[in-house]
Amino acid sequence: MAESPAQSGAELVPQQAESDLASLVFAITGPLMHFNLAEMSQQVQMGMENMLKLVSEIDQNSVGIKEEIEKSKDYAMEKKRVLEEEKEQFQKAAYTILDMLSNRG
């Protein structure tokens, strides 16, 4: 059975209205979506820049911490060397005193 022209026209009216409505919605929301995407992109870029600044600060701080650790190691090694020398001097003095006491008797 063939379609009547009245039915075809009736179906076209809702389709045309739907198409017009979709065009209107896009015309209204299209610039808003573009604005939101641009704003979001700018926020992401700012976030990335802030993260890069933080990474740079962390790198600088870690270099400073490593330098302090090296200084502490050097100080500890020097202190150990001094203590070893003092220990040897006390041992020599103790042996000298023991020799003196043993030679008396």
C-alpha positions in Angstrom: 0.0 0.0 0.0 1.3 3.4 -0.9 1.7 6.2 1.7 -0.6 9.1 1.5 1.0 12.5 1.1 -0.7 13.7 4.3 1.1 11.1 6.4 4.4 12.0 4.9 3.9 15.6 5.6 2.8 14.9 9.2 6.0 12.9 9.8 8.2 15.6 8.3 6.8 18.3 10.6 8.1 16.6 13.9 11.4 15.7 12.2 11.8 19.3 11.0 10.9 20.6 14.4 13.3 18.2 16.1 16.1 19.3 13.7 15.3 23.0 14.3 15.4 22.4 18.0 18.7 20.5 17.8 20.1 23.4 15.8 18.9 25.9 18.3 20.3 23.9 21.2 23.7 23.6 19.5 23.6 27.3 18.6 23.1 28.2 22.3 25.4 25.5 23.9 28.1 25.4 21.3 29.8 28.6 22.3 29.3 27.6 26.0 31.0 24.2 25.4 33.8 25.9 23.6 34.2 28.4 26.5 34.1 25.6 29.0 36.7 23.6 27.1 38.9 26.7 26.7 38.6 27.4 30.5 39.3 23.8 31.3 42.3 23.8 29.1 43.6 26.9 30.7 43.1 25.4 34.2 44.9 22.3 33.2 47.8 24.3 31.8 48.0 26.4 35.0 47.9 23.1 37.0 50.8 21.7 34.9 52.8 24.9 35.4 52.3 24.8 39.1 53.3 21.1 39.2 56.5 22.0 37.2 57.3 24.7 39.8 56.8 22.2 42.6 59.0 19.6 40.9 61.7 22.3 40.4 61.5 23.3 44.1 61.7 19.6 45.2 64.8 19.2 43.0 66.4 22.2 44.5 65.6 21.0 48.0 66.9 17.5 47.3 70.2 19.0 46.1 70.5 21.0 49.3 69.6 17.9 51.4 72.2 15.8 49.6 74.8 18.5 50.3 73.9 18.6 54.0 74.2 14.8 54.1 77.7 14.9 52.5 78.8 17.6 55.0 77.5 15.4 57.8 79.3 12.4 56.5 82.5 14.4 56.2 82.1 15.7 59.7 81.4 12.2 61.1 84.5 10.8 59.3 86.7 13.7 60.7 85.3 13.2 64.2 86.0 9.4 63.9 89.5 10.1 62.8 90.1 12.5 65.8 88.6 10.0 68.2 90.8 7.2 66.9 93.9 9.4 67.4 92.8 10.3 70.9 92.2 6.6 71.6 95.7 5.7 70.4 97.2 8.5 72.6 95.4 7.2 75.7 96.5 3.6 74.9 100.1 4.7 74.5 99.9 6.7 77.8 98.3 3.7 79.5 101.0 1.3 78.2 103.7 3.8 79.3 102.2 3.9 82.8 102.0 0.1 82.9 105.6 -0.2 81.8 106.7 2.3 84.5 104.8 0.4 87.2 106.1 -3.0 86.1 109.7 -1.7 85.9 109.5 -0.5 89.5 109.0 -3.8 91.0 
